[in-house]
Amino acid sequence: MSALVQTFETKRAVALLVEPLESKLRATRECIHSFDPLSDRRWNAFLEQNPNASVFHSVPWLDALRRTYGYEVVAYTTNGRSEDLENAVVFCRINSWLTGRRMVSLPFSDHCAPLMDEQSGDNFLDRIVQEELAHRHSYIEVRPLTQFPAGTSSFYRIKIEYVFHQLDLTPALETLFCGFHQSSIQRKIRKAEKHGLLYRDGRSEALLNQFYTLFEQTRKRHHIPPPPREWFLNLMRSFGDGLKIRVAYKADRVAAAMITLQHKDTFVYKYGASDPQFHRFGAMHLLYWEAIQEAKRLGLRRFDFGRTNADQQGLITFKNRWGATQSTLTYARYSLSGPSTHFFDLYATRWKSKVAKCAVSCLPYALVSKVGQMLYRHIA
C-alpha cells in the first residue's frame, strides 16, 4: 500500500511540475498572429534590434519580391497587434498553376533565419506548419542561416544543403589582403591593376544594362535562364543607395559585373557575371577587392559571399581563397506526404531542372530572357 501511495505522490508531483509547462506551450501554440511586414510599422524597428536579421528580412527585399513576382508576403509572431515584436518568421505564399502551392522563407534568398529563440522555435514553427499545410500547401520551406531545431515531429522533413561563405572585415585592410590566397587572389588583383582594368560603380540605367547583358550571357553559358530585368529594376528602386552595380572594363569592353547590397553592418554579394575572354586579367577579383575596400571604409563588419551549391567545388575553393569562413546552410522542407513521396518530389524537381537546362542551352539569347520572365516566379 505504501508503495502505491508513494507512486501516486510521485506522479502527482511530476504532474504539478509539467502542468505549468504544458499550459505555457498551449498558450504559445494558441497565440500565433499573422501580419504584413510591409505595412506593419513594428517590422523595421524589430529588424534593427535583432542581430540575426539579414538583408533578406528587410522591407526593400520583401518589396521587390512582391512587386516582381506578385507573392503574398506574410509574417507570424506570438505578439499581439498592440505589442512590440519579440519574435517572427516571414514567408512568401507561392500559388503557381505550374509548380503548385507552397510557402517559402524566402524565395530567391540565400538564407532567412526564423527570428526567434531556440526554446520556443519548435512549438512556434510546428504551429505555423500545421496551419499552413491544412491550407493545402504542398510543402513549407525554411532557410535558417545556422542550425535550427528540427521540431514538427508530426510532419515529414527533408534537408537540402548548400555551402555558405562570410568574410570577417574587422581586421585591418592590409591584414585582410595578406589573408587572401597569394597566387589565386593577390596576384590576380595586382594583374587587374597592372593591365589597367577600369572600375566603375553606381546605380544608373546604363550600368544596369551593361550588367544585365553580361548576366544573360553568363546564365546562358551555364544553361540557366536569368531572372527578369524587372527584378533588378525593382531591387534598385527598393534599396536606393543600399544597392550598387560594379563593373570592370578592359578597354571599352565589359569584362565583369556584380551587384552588392548593403544592410546594417554587412555587404552582400548577390549577383555576378563575367566574360571568359577576360578571366585571365582578374576582372572579377578586382570587383570583389573594390567592394571589400569600400566595406572597410564604411566601417562594415562582414562581407557575405552568398550560398553555393554543394557540388560546385571550384566556386567553393574560390571563396575559401578570400579567407572567408565556410559553413553549411541547411534548408528544411515540411510536408504531409510520406518520406518516399517527398524524396521522389525532390528528385523529380532536380530531374526537371536538368531537362530545363538542356532545353535552355538550345535557345537563342533573346528567348532565354523570355523564358526567365515567364517561369521565374514558378520556380522559387
C-alpha positions in Angstrom: 0.0 0.0 0.0 2.8 2.4 0.9 4.5 1.7 -2.4 1.2 2.6 -4.2 0.9 5.8 -2.2 4.5 6.7 -3.0 3.9 6.1 -6.7 0.8 8.2 -6.6 2.5 11.0 -4.9 5.4 10.9 -7.3 3.1 11.0 -10.3 1.2 13.9 -8.7 4.4 15.8 -8.1 5.5 15.3 -11.7 2.1 16.5 -12.9 2.4 19.6 -10.9 5.7 20.4 -12.5 4.6 19.5 -16.0 1.2 21.2 -16.0 2.5 24.8 -16.0 4.9 24.0 -18.8 2.2 22.4 -20.9 0.0 25.3 -20.2 2.7 27.7 -21.4 3.2 25.6 -24.5 -0.5 25.6 -25.2 -0.6 29.3 -24.9 2.3 29.7 -27.3 0.5 27.4 -29.8 -2.8 29.3 -29.5 -1.3 32.8 -29.8 0.2 32.9 -33.3 -0.6 36.1 -35.1 0.0 36.9 -38.8 0.7 40.3 -40.2 2.0 42.1 -43.3 5.6 43.1 -42.6 5.5 45.6 -45.5 2.8 47.7 -43.8 3.3 46.9 -40.1 5.4 49.7 -38.6 6.9 47.4 -36.0 8.8 45.4 -38.5 11.7 47.8 -39.2 12.2 48.5 -35.5 12.3 44.8 -34.8 14.9 44.1 -37.5 17.1 46.9 -36.3 17.4 45.4 -32.8 17.6 41.8 -33.9 21.2 40.6 -34.5 20.0 37.7 -36.7 18.0 39.9 -39.1 19.6 40.0 -42.6 19.1 41.8 -45.9 16.6 39.1 -46.8 14.3 40.1 -44.0 14.4 43.8 -45.0 11.5 45.8 -46.4 13.4 46.6 -49.7 13.9 42.9 -50.4 10.4 41.9 -49.5 9.0 44.8 -51.5 11.0 43.7 -54.6 9.7 40.1 -54.3 6.1 41.3 -54.1 6.4 43.8 -56.9 8.2 41.5 -59.3 6.6 38.1 -58.7 3.3 39.0 -57.1 4.0 36.9 -54.0 1.9 37.4 -50.9 4.3 38.3 -48.0 3.2 37.2 -44.5 4.9 37.1 -41.1 4.0 35.2 -37.9 4.6 36.2 -34.3 3.4 35.3 -30.8 3.0 39.0 -30.1 -0.4 40.7 -30.3 -1.0 43.7 -32.7 -0.6 46.2 -29.9 2.6 44.7 -28.6 6.2 45.2 -29.8 7.6 42.3 -31.8 9.8 39.9 -29.9 9.9 37.1 -32.5 8.8 36.5 -36.0 9.2 34.3 -39.1 8.5 35.6 -42.6 7.2 33.7 -45.7 6.1 34.2 -49.2 3.0 32.3 -50.3 3.6 31.0 -53.8 0.4 30.0 -55.7 1.6 28.6 -59.1 -0.5 26.7 -61.7 2.7 25.2 -62.9 4.5 24.1 -59.7 1.8 24.2 -57.0 1.1 26.0 -53.8 3.8 26.3 -51.1 5.3 28.7 -48.6 9.0 29.6 -48.7 11.0 31.6 -46.2 12.1 33.2 -48.6 12.2 32.7 -52.4 15.5 33.7 -54.2 17.1 34.3 -50.8 20.3 32.7 -49.7 19.1 32.5 -46.1 16.3 33.9 -43.9 16.6 32.9 -40.3 13.5 32.4 -38.2 13.8 35.3 -35.7 13.0 33.5 -32.5 14.9 31.8 -29.7 15.5 28.1 -29.9 13.4 27.2 -26.9 10.2 28.5 -28.4 11.2 27.8 -32.0 10.0 24.2 -32.1 6.5 25.0 -31.0 6.2 28.2 -33.0 7.2 26.5 -36.2 5.1 23.5 -35.5 2.0 25.6 -35.2 2.7 27.5 -38.4 3.4 24.3 -40.4 0.3 22.7 -39.1 -2.0 25.6 -40.0 -0.5 26.3 -43.4 -0.3 22.6 -44.6 -4.0 22.5 -43.7 -4.5 25.1 -46.4 -3.3 22.6 -49.0 0.2 23.9 -49.5 2.4 21.1 -50.9 5.2 22.0 -48.6 6.7 24.7 -46.3 10.4 25.6 -46.6 12.6 27.5 -44.1 16.1 28.6 -44.8 17.9 29.3 -41.5 21.5 30.7 -41.5 22.5 28.4 -38.7 21.2 25.0 -37.5 17.6 25.4 -36.3 15.7 23.0 -34.0 14.1 20.2 -36.0 10.7 20.5 -34.4 7.5 19.5 -36.2 7.8 15.8 -35.4 4.3 15.2 -36.8 5.4 16.2 -40.3 7.8 14.8 -42.8 11.0 16.8 -43.1 13.7 16.8 -45.7 17.0 18.7 -45.6 18.6 20.5 -48.5 22.2 21.7 -48.0 24.3 24.5 -49.5 27.7 25.9 -48.7 27.9 29.5 -47.3 30.9 31.9 -47.0 31.3 35.0 -45.0 34.4 37.2 -44.5 35.1 38.9 -41.2 36.0 42.5 -42.0 37.2 43.6 -38.6 41.0 43.1 -39.2 42.9 45.9 -40.9 42.7 46.1 -44.7 46.4 45.1 -45.1 45.8 42.0 -42.8 42.8 41.0 -44.9 44.8 41.3 -48.2 47.6 39.1 -46.7 45.0 36.5 -45.8 44.0 36.1 -49.5 45.5 33.2 -51.4 48.8 34.5 -52.8 48.7 33.2 -56.4 44.9 32.8 -56.9 43.7 36.1 -55.4 46.5 38.6 -54.6 48.3 38.1 -57.9 45.0 38.4 -59.8 44.2 41.7 -58.1 47.6 43.0 -59.0 47.3 41.8 -62.5 44.0 43.6 -63.0 45.7 46.8 -61.8 48.7 46.2 -64.0 46.7 45.7 -67.1 44.7 48.9 -66.5 41.2 47.5 -65.9 38.8 50.3 -65.3 36.4 50.2 -62.4 33.1 52.0 -62.2 30.1 51.7 -59.8 26.7 53.2 -59.3 23.1 52.5 -59.9 22.4 54.1 -63.3 20.3 52.6 -66.1 23.4 52.4 -68.2 25.3 50.3 -65.7 22.2 48.1 -65.2 22.0 47.5 -69.0 25.7 46.6 -69.0 25.3 44.2 -66.1 22.2 42.6 -67.4 23.6 42.0 -70.9 26.6 40.2 -69.4 24.4 38.4 -66.9 22.2 37.0 -69.6 25.3 35.7 -71.5 26.7 34.1 -68.3 23.4 32.4 -67.4 23.1 31.2 -71.0 26.6 29.7 -70.7 25.5 27.8 -67.6 22.2 26.8 -69.2 20.2 28.7 -66.6 17.5 31.4 -67.5 18.1 34.7 -65.9 15.6 36.5 -63.6 13.6 39.1 -65.4 15.2 42.5 -65.8 12.2 43.9 -63.9 13.6 42.1 -60.8 16.8 44.2 -60.9 14.9 47.4 -61.6 12.7 46.7 -58.5 15.8 46.0 -56.4 17.3 49.3 -57.4 14.0 51.2 -56.6 13.6 49.4 -53.3 17.2 49.6 -52.0 18.2 53.0 -53.2 21.7 53.7 -52.2 21.9 50.3 -50.5 22.4 48.7 -53.9 25.4 49.1 -56.1 26.3 47.9 -59.6 30.0 47.3 -60.0 31.6 46.9 -63.5 35.1 46.2 -64.6 36.2 47.1 -68.2 39.1 46.1 -70.4 39.5 48.9 -72.8 35.8 49.6 -73.8 34.6 46.1 -73.2 32.6 45.0 -70.1 34.8 42.3 -68.5 32.9 41.5 -65.3 30.0 42.9 -63.3 28.3 42.3 -59.9 25.6 43.6 -57.7 26.1 44.1 -54.0 23.6 45.0 -51.3 24.2 46.8 -48.0 22.3 46.0 -44.9 23.2 47.1 -41.4 26.9 46.1 -40.9 27.1 43.7 -43.9 27.9 43.9 -47.6 26.2 41.1 -49.5 27.4 39.8 -52.9 24.2 38.8 -54.7 24.7 38.6 -58.4 27.8 38.4 -60.7 28.7 37.8 -64.3 31.9 37.7 -66.3 33.2 37.4 -69.9 35.5 34.3 -70.2 37.8 36.2 -72.6 38.9 38.4 -69.7 39.2 35.9 -66.9 43.0 35.9 -67.2 43.0 39.7 -66.3 41.4 39.2 -62.9 38.3 41.3 -63.6 36.0 39.6 -61.1 38.8 39.7 -58.5 39.1 43.4 -59.0 35.3 43.8 -58.3 35.5 41.8 -55.1 38.5 43.8 -53.9 36.9 47.1 -54.6 33.7 46.0 -52.7 35.8 44.8 -49.7 37.8 48.1 -49.6 34.5 50.1 -49.7 33.0 48.0 -46.9 36.1 48.7 -44.8 35.8 52.5 -45.5 32.1 52.3 -44.4 33.1 50.5 -41.2 31.1 47.4 -42.0 31.9 44.1 -40.2 31.0 41.3 -42.7 31.2 40.5 -46.4 28.6 37.9 -47.4 29.8 35.8 -50.3 26.5 34.1 -50.5 25.5 30.5 -51.0 27.0 27.9 -53.3 25.6 24.5 -54.5 27.4 21.7 -52.6 28.6 20.2 -55.9 30.3 23.5 -57.2 33.7 22.7 -55.8 35.5 25.2 -58.0 33.4 28.1 -56.7 33.7 26.9 -53.1 37.5 26.8 -53.5 37.5 30.3 -55.0 35.5 31.7 -52.0 37.7 29.9 -49.5 40.8 31.6 -51.0 39.5 35.0 -50.0 39.9 33.9 -46.4 36.1 33.6 -45.9 34.7 31.2 -43.3 32.9 28.3 -44.8 29.7 26.9 -43.2 26.7 24.8 -44.2 23.2 26.2 -44.9 20.6 23.5 -44.2 17.1 24.3 -45.6 14.2 22.3 -44.2 11.0 21.3 -46.1 8.0 20.1 -44.3 5.1 18.2 -45.8 2.2 15.9 -45.1 3.3 13.3 -47.7 5.3 10.2 -46.7 9.1 10.2 -46.9 9.3 8.2 -50.1 6.9 10.6 -51.9 8.8 13.6 -50.5 12.2 12.3 -51.7 10.6 11.5 -55.1 9.3 15.0 -55.4 12.8 16.4 -54.7 14.3 14.0 -57.2 11.7 15.0 -59.8 12.5 18.6 -59.2 16.2 18.1 -59.8 15.4 16.0 -62.9 13.1 18.7 -64.3 15.9 21.2 -63.6 18.4 19.2 -65.7 15.9 18.9 -68.6 15.2 22.6 -68.4 19.0 23.3 -68.5 19.3 21.2 -71.7 16.4 23.0 -73.3 17.7 26.4 -72.4 21.1 25.6 -73.9 19.5 25.3 -77.3 17.7 28.6 -77.2 18.9 31.9 -78.6 19.8 34.7 -76.1 16.5 36.6 -76.7 14.4 33.6 -75.9 16.4 32.7 -72.8 15.4 36.0 -71.3 11.7 35.4 -72.3 11.8 32.0 -70.6 13.1 33.7 -67.4 10.3 36.3 -67.5 7.7 33.6 -67.9 9.0 30.9 -65.5 10.9 32.6 -62.7 8.0 33.2 -60.4 7.1 29.5 -60.6 10.5 28.1 -59.7 11.3 29.7 -56.3 
